[in-house]
Amino acid sequence: MKTTELRKMTAEELNTELVELKEQLFKIRFQHATNQLDNPMELKTVRREIARVKTILREMELAEINEQEDIV
């Protein structure tokens, strides 16, 4: 999923996406350990996708904190 698509999602949707990606990473790691993984690049792709989601969640969190500080 592209970053622009992720930024349009709510925090709740992003958390759901994060859980799904972590489950997918677990399955891919298991396949890799049992030599059943066809494309090892999937590991890298999913890890980066998880990082993207976490980064966007953190940006949202910081934006919310900044808004609260501006009000006070």
Backbone as a chain_set.jsonl record, in Angstrom:
{"seq": "MKTTELRKMTAEELNTELVELKEQLFKIRFQHATNQLDNPMELKTVRREIARVKTILREMELAEINEQEDIV", "coords": {"N": [[0.837, -1.161, 0.0], [0.497, 2.232, -0.738], [2.086, 5.169, 0.615], [0.544, 7.503, 0.547], [-2.024, 6.472, 0.49], [-2.098, 5.263, 2.965], [-1.947, 7.476, 4.65], [-4.452, 8.569, 4.411], [-6.022, 6.985, 5.939], [-7.68, 6.26, 9.081], [-6.553, 6.32, 12.529], [-7.412, 4.043, 13.814], [-7.931, 2.289, 11.684], [-5.345, 2.072, 10.711], [-4.081, 0.798, 12.844], [-5.361, -1.672, 12.706], [-4.455, -2.511, 10.215], [-1.753, -2.708, 10.823], [-1.717, -4.861, 12.632], [-2.532, -6.915, 10.909], [-0.385, -6.919, 9.106], [1.709, -7.67, 10.794], [0.92, -10.263, 11.419], [1.104, -11.375, 8.893], [3.873, -11.12, 8.482], [4.795, -12.888, 10.437], [3.868, -15.324, 9.382], [5.312, -15.398, 6.986], [7.935, -15.477, 7.932], [7.879, -17.952, 9.169], [7.472, -19.632, 6.952], [9.856, -19.093, 5.646], [11.696, -20.165, 7.425], [11.135, -22.843, 7.182], [11.897, -23.36, 4.666], [10.006, -22.914, 2.619], [9.36, -20.611, 1.422], [8.754, -18.749, -1.415], [9.505, -16.25, -2.483], [11.94, -14.467, -1.146], [12.142, -11.729, -0.871], [9.776, -10.799, 0.07], [9.87, -10.688, 2.833], [11.401, -8.376, 3.373], [9.78, -6.45, 2.152], [7.368, -6.555, 3.64], [8.318, -5.91, 6.207], [9.142, -3.276, 5.778], [6.715, -2.112, 5.127], [5.383, -2.339, 7.556], [6.969, -0.586, 9.037], [6.346, 1.81, 7.734], [3.624, 2.128, 8.405], [3.803, 2.334, 11.201], [5.301, 4.682, 11.397], [3.559, 6.607, 10.329], [1.475, 6.432, 12.167], [2.801, 7.403, 14.428], [3.361, 10.015, 13.578], [0.771, 11.02, 13.485], [0.139, 10.891, 16.185], [1.998, 12.699, 17.278], [1.15, 15.044, 16.014], [-1.318, 15.374, 17.192], [-0.56, 15.818, 19.846], [0.842, 18.227, 19.544], [-1.254, 19.901, 18.77], [-2.74, 19.951, 21.116], [-0.947, 21.218, 22.823], [-0.799, 23.707, 21.638], [-3.289, 24.706, 22.182], [-3.254, 25.051, 24.914]], "CA": [[0.0, 0.0, 0.0], [1.303, 3.441, -0.836], [2.067, 6.051, 1.777], [-0.588, 8.425, 0.443], [-3.22, 5.721, 0.869], [-2.034, 5.057, 4.408], [-2.2, 8.748, 5.334], [-5.89, 8.833, 4.355], [-6.687, 6.1, 6.891], [-7.754, 6.703, 10.473], [-5.625, 5.612, 13.414], [-7.986, 2.719, 14.066], [-7.684, 1.483, 10.482], [-3.904, 1.825, 10.651], [-3.766, -0.226, 13.839], [-5.838, -2.936, 12.142], [-3.501, -2.842, 9.149], [-0.51, -3.094, 11.486], [-1.906, -6.218, 13.153], [-2.544, -7.817, 9.755], [0.976, -7.004, 8.578], [2.521, -8.452, 11.729], [0.538, -11.665, 11.221], [1.681, -11.765, 7.607], [5.309, -11.268, 8.697], [4.978, -14.132, 11.179], [3.679, -16.441, 8.444], [6.424, -15.386, 6.034], [9.125, -15.956, 8.653], [7.713, -19.391, 9.362], [7.729, -20.247, 5.648], [11.283, -18.941, 5.374], [12.415, -21.104, 8.289], [10.897, -24.211, 6.702], [12.306, -23.366, 3.25], [8.839, -22.952, 1.738], [9.126, -19.26, 0.925], [9.129, -18.625, -2.823], [10.138, -14.962, -2.744], [12.478, -13.931, 0.107], [11.981, -10.273, -0.83], [8.545, -10.505, 0.8], [10.264, -10.323, 4.197], [11.818, -6.977, 3.34], [8.626, -5.637, 1.79], [6.43, -6.491, 4.761], [8.969, -5.154, 7.283], [9.104, -1.85, 5.425], [5.315, -1.689, 5.215], [5.133, -2.173, 8.991], [7.654, 0.653, 9.427], [5.563, 2.93, 7.205], [2.413, 2.278, 9.209], [4.203, 2.829, 12.521], [5.735, 6.07, 11.234], [2.375, 7.444, 10.142], [0.789, 6.467, 13.462], [3.571, 8.299, 15.305], [3.141, 11.376, 13.096], [-0.566, 11.41, 13.942], [0.234, 11.072, 17.631], [2.718, 13.952, 17.521], [0.299, 16.142, 15.566], [-2.34, 15.536, 18.222], [0.102, 16.424, 21.008], [1.125, 19.626, 19.197], [-2.519, 20.632, 18.796], [-3.104, 20.14, 22.521], [-0.031, 22.208, 23.389], [-1.156, 25.009, 21.082], [-4.511, 25.146, 22.857], [-2.892, 25.448, 26.288]], "C": [[0.894, 1.241, 0.0], [1.117, 4.328, 0.386], [0.881, 7.004, 1.729], [-1.887, 7.737, 0.84], [-3.259, 5.512, 2.377], [-2.374, 6.339, 5.16], [-3.687, 9.105, 5.343], [-6.661, 8.003, 5.381], [-6.721, 6.723, 8.285], [-6.766, 5.888, 11.3], [-6.117, 4.196, 13.688], [-7.731, 1.78, 12.887], [-6.201, 1.133, 10.364], [-3.483, 0.763, 11.661], [-4.209, -1.603, 13.361], [-4.886, -3.422, 11.064], [-2.187, -3.338, 9.748], [-0.596, -4.522, 12.026], [-1.865, -7.233, 12.014], [-1.14, -8.005, 9.186], [1.885, -7.823, 9.489], [2.203, -9.942, 11.616], [1.149, -12.2, 9.927], [3.185, -11.991, 7.748], [5.61, -12.562, 9.446], [4.886, -15.334, 10.241], [4.847, -16.542, 7.463], [7.699, -15.89, 6.7], [9.064, -17.462, 8.873], [8.002, -20.137, 8.059], [9.215, -20.196, 5.32], [12.095, -19.955, 6.182], [12.268, -22.541, 7.808], [11.216, -24.356, 5.216], [11.135, -23.511, 2.287], [8.547, -21.59, 1.106], [9.65, -19.143, -0.501], [9.933, -17.356, -3.089], [10.651, -14.358, -1.427], [12.358, -12.41, 0.229], [10.704, -9.87, -0.098], [8.852, -10.087, 2.233], [10.581, -8.831, 4.279], [10.619, -6.057, 3.088], [7.669, -5.468, 2.963], [7.031, -5.711, 5.927], [8.911, -3.648, 7.007], [7.685, -1.294, 5.514], [4.925, -1.458, 6.681], [5.762, -0.866, 9.478], [6.884, 1.879, 8.944], [4.34, 3.194, 8.077], [2.755, 2.848, 10.583], [4.62, 4.297, 12.456], [4.534, 6.998, 11.118], [1.573, 7.54, 11.438], [1.491, 7.433, 14.417], [3.391, 9.755, 14.88], [1.783, 11.892, 13.555], [-0.559, 11.716, 15.439], [0.912, 12.402, 17.962], [1.889, 15.165, 17.102], [-0.783, 16.426, 16.606], [-1.755, 16.211, 19.463], [0.382, 17.903, 20.745], [-0.142, 20.469, 19.228], [-2.931, 20.923, 20.235], [-2.215, 21.191, 23.172], [-0.353, 23.609, 22.882], [-2.391, 25.576, 21.767], [-4.184, 25.684, 24.245], [-2.01, 26.628, 26.254]], "O": [[1.926, 1.273, 0.67], [0.112, 4.24, 1.093], [0.274, 7.285, 2.763], [-2.754, 8.354, 1.459], [-4.323, 5.576, 2.994], [-3.026, 6.287, 6.203], [-4.13, 9.868, 6.201], [-7.825, 8.288, 5.66], [-5.911, 7.587, 8.623], [-6.215, 4.894, 10.829], [-5.32, 3.263, 13.783], [-7.36, 0.621, 13.074], [-5.85, 0.023, 9.963], [-2.628, -0.073, 11.369], [-3.512, -2.593, 13.584], [-4.551, -4.605, 11.008], [-1.582, -4.28, 9.236], [0.349, -5.299, 11.889], [-1.24, -8.286, 12.137], [-0.753, -9.118, 8.828], [2.73, -8.58, 9.012], [3.098, -10.782, 11.705], [1.643, -13.326, 9.875], [3.718, -12.952, 7.193], [6.576, -13.255, 9.125], [5.713, -16.244, 10.296], [5.312, -17.638, 7.15], [8.458, -16.647, 6.096], [10.075, -18.157, 8.773], [8.694, -21.155, 8.063], [9.767, -21.153, 4.777], [13.061, -20.53, 5.681], [13.165, -23.361, 8.0], [10.85, -25.349, 4.587], [11.262, -24.161, 1.249], [7.591, -21.446, 0.344], [10.823, -19.399, -0.771], [10.918, -17.379, -3.826], [9.863, -13.792, -0.67], [12.463, -11.87, 1.33], [10.566, -8.717, 0.312], [8.169, -9.226, 2.788], [10.082, -8.124, 5.155], [10.471, -5.02, 3.734], [7.213, -4.359, 3.243], [6.33, -4.931, 6.571], [8.658, -2.853, 7.912], [7.479, -0.152, 5.925], [4.224, -0.498, 7.0], [5.147, -0.128, 10.247], [6.781, 2.872, 9.663], [4.056, 4.336, 8.439], [2.068, 3.745, 11.071], [4.321, 5.068, 13.368], [4.502, 8.058, 11.744], [1.052, 8.605, 11.771], [0.834, 8.191, 15.131], [3.28, 10.636, 15.733], [1.65, 13.047, 13.961], [-1.176, 12.681, 15.891], [0.447, 13.142, 18.829], [1.926, 16.201, 17.767], [-1.118, 17.582, 16.864], [-2.393, 17.079, 20.058], [0.182, 18.738, 21.627], [-0.113, 21.621, 19.662], [-3.413, 22.014, 20.538], [-2.69, 21.975, 23.994], [-0.199, 24.586, 23.614], [-2.52, 26.791, 21.914], [-4.779, 26.665, 24.692], [-1.593, 27.118, 27.304]]}, "num_chains": 1, "name": "protein.A"}
